[in-house]
Amino acid sequence: GKRAFIAGVADDNGYGWAIAKALAAAGAEILVGTWVPALNIFETSLRRGKFDESRKLPDGSLMEITKVYPLDAVFDSPEDVPDDVKANKRYAGSSNWTVKEVAETVKNDFGTIDILVHSLANGPEVKNSLLETSRKGYLAAVSASSYSFISLLQHFLPIMNPGGATISLTYIASERTIPGYGGGMSSAKAALESDTRVLAYEAGRKGKIRVNTISAGPLGSRAAKAIGF
Ligand code: ZID
C-alpha cells in the first residue's frame, strides 16, 4: 500500500481532510501534519470521536490516521524559530514541528512515503486589498502559502519513493482579479502555480516525483470562512 503525508489538516471541514479520506478509501496509510496552535483541539476531538461520522469511508469503515505530526510550515528548522514563538505555550508543549524535523521524524517512524499533500495557506492580511497590504503581511502570505510547499518538497523528497506524487491546492485568483482575495494571497497562489511547473521539472528529474496543483472550487472550510467566502 501507499503511504501519504497530508500537511494542513486541523478539522474535518477542509480539503486536507477530504483528500485524506479519498486516499484512505483507495487503501493508503494516512499521516497528517497539523498546525501547532490547532494540534490540541484536533487531537482531542479525534480521540473523543467528534469526527467519527465524517471518518466514514464508502465501505463503511472509519478512516484511520496512523499518526498526527505537529507542524509549522513557516519554519524550516529549529534555528529559524524566534524566541517569542519558542516561548509560546502552545508551541512549547510540542516538539519537532519544523519542516525539517517533521520529515526526519516521519523517516524514523516509517522510512518512506509515496504521496505528499500540501493543503495549507495563511494570509494574515487576506481581508486587505493588495493596495492596502503591508510588506510583512505579503511576505507572511507567501511564506505560509507558497514557500511552505518548496520547503516540504525539499525535505520530503529524499524519503519519497520513485513514482510518488505531490499535490497542492491553488485558487484562480492567481490568474484573474478576484476582489476579496487580498493580503498577497493572489500573489502567493501565482507563485505556487509557477513553482509547481518548475518543481515538477526538478523533482521529476531528481526523484521521479510528480508535482501538481489543483485549482479548487469553493469549500466552506475554516480558512474560507475566515475570508468570508
Ligand atoms: P483549512 O482551514 O481546512 O486548511 C488550511 C490549513 O492550513 C489549516 O488546517 C491550518 O491550520 C493550516 N495552516 C495554516 N498555517 C499553517 C502553517 N504555518 N503550518 C502548517 N499548517 C498551517 O482550509 P482549506 O481546506 O480551505 O485550505 C486548504 C487549501 O485549499 C489551501 O491551500 C487553500 O488556499 C486552498 N483553497 C481553498 C479554497 C476554499 O474555498 N476552501 C479555495 C481555493 C483554494 C478558495 O478560496 N471560490 C472562492 C474561494 C475559493 C474557491 C472558489
Boltz pocket constraint, residues with backbone or C-beta under 6 A from the ligand:
constraints:
  - pocket:
      binder: B
      contacts: [[A, 7], [A, 8], [A, 9], [A, 10], [A, 11], [A, 13], [A, 14], [A, 15], [A, 16], [A, 33], [A, 34], [A, 35], [A, 36], [A, 38], [A, 71], [A, 72], [A, 73], [A, 74], [A, 118], [A, 119], [A, 120], [A, 121], [A, 122], [A, 144], [A, 169], [A, 170], [A, 171], [A, 214], [A, 215], [A, 216], [A, 217], [A, 218], [A, 219], [A, 220], [A, 221], [A, 222], [A, 223], [A, 224], [A, 229]]
      max_distance: 6.0
